[in-house]
Amino acid sequence: MARWELAFSVDPAVKQPLFVQIAHAISMDVRRGRLRPGDALPGSRTLARSLGVHRNTVLAAYQELTAEGWIETARARGSFVSRDLPDPKPRALPRISPRSDVPARPAYELRHVPEMYRASQGHPPTTLALAGGIPDVRLLPSVELARAYRRVIKAQGSALLGYGDSRGHARLRTGLAQMLSVTRGVAASRDTVLITRGSQMALYLVARALTAPGDLVAVENPGYQPAWEAFRLAGARLLPLSIDSGGANVKELAKLAARGPIRAIYLTPHHQYPTTVTLSAARRIELISFARTHRIAIIEDDYDHEFHYEGRPVLPMASVDDKGAVIYIGTLSKVLAPGLRIGYVVAPPPVIEAIASYRSYVDLQGDLAVEAAVADLLEAGDVQRHIRRARRVYQERRDILAAQLKKQLGSALSFEKPTGGMALWAHVAQEIDLAAWEEQAAHHGVAFQTARRFTFDGRMRPYVRLGFASLGETEITEAVRRMARALKEMPQKGRPRRDQS
Ligand SMILES: Cc1ncc(COP(=O)(O)O)c(C=O)c1O
């Protein structure tokens, strides 16, 4: 064997670590055939001297080459080029069709399967969806987010890509705790915040930790059906509370309690989902006092706290709770993007620990790298800047939607402009067959939510929920035009009313 002549040098000015440069140069020599299987490599001391580097750097390079399969090290004999070289160019998966002969049916029974909840309705791409509660992800500071992701992976990749804390990344927990106490008056610390994949997971875990089969849970009607389902899946029996202009009718609780001890009350006090009304101050006080007396947990789902357009937001119930009655749930789905899947729970430590335990069996942890990147944006003020901008944009869109509905639909809808949130709740004139309008609208390429999605009995009521946050000005105008066109085409009087009560 001809002696291997060193034909490379290392450069400390290059960003790549020296050991990586050495390993790369040696593997290149193997690929080029300058080193052949079985050839001996110089001893680490010799090579270190020739290259002018520390011996440990060469040892690290040899370790890397061994790990990649380029060289083998025999004790006392030194390092040699492997006889069984790795594939020089790892190939992509061959492009063959996957096996598709999966049995159409299982050979066993499935137990109760809940109806799938589809947050995204899967409309055709040309449909304009006035979807409630969906932010405009086009406004997202995505360049900053991508940079932050790169930064955190580079700096702490090995910690972020391994197993971690089921409560979420400590930096984001701290950042959220600070945000919540500064902007919402909610007492929170790193140890009383748990990060989930969206607030839906928070609801599911809270339901599991709080309720046993048969427990009673009061909910708003109309209300947020996926939360109800999370409680039902934990075995809870639900008690609906009616809604009026002051929010949930908490007076009804006393009567409902006659059916048995109520374990929890699930509410959206800031902007009631779907009607957008705010729970009145008097009812908040009454509710907290009732909950404390009867040892009931109040689950406060504060899903759109940042979006308020007139004056200051009403602070969460959690901000006045000093006795541990409120479990506070929030989300970054509306503030940033639903696809990031970041929600959170704030509660006393034993509750956080219980939720973390349940979580550890479903989803050991969240995406720590994304959580760290978002913490970076939060600390740098990017999230707050984005919120300010989005708030201004959404307020304009709310005004445009309200104006267009008045202009193009006139008396078909009556509503009050919501003071916050991302959707408008409107009453539909009695003579309109809402289910038929919804159907006709779909043919015209516009989608909106009708009341049956939100009612406890699943029946239609004459109301629609129209989201304005995710569409631009011309899209909103066009969406309302399509709604008006669809309505015009419908026979109005004398038509049998379907499904309406
Ligand atoms: C009232 C309410 N709670 C919870 C959620 C769940 O949001 P996510 O799981 O994306 O945080 C939503 C989303 O629309 C909502 O409207």
The ligand as an ORCA input file, in Angstrom:
! r2SCAN-3c Opt
* xyz 0 1
  C     -63.675     28.485     22.675
  C     -62.488     27.760     22.125
  N     -61.768     26.993     22.951
  C     -60.730     26.267     22.506
  C     -60.355     26.304     21.185
  C     -59.238     25.395     20.759
  O     -58.198     26.037     20.173
  P     -56.756     25.384     20.114
  O     -56.843     23.951     20.469
  O     -56.305     25.603     18.720
  O     -55.949     26.153     21.110
  C     -61.065     27.096     20.279
  C     -60.708     27.109     18.850
  O     -61.434     27.535     17.999
  C     -62.152     27.849     20.765
  O     -62.868     28.616     19.949
*
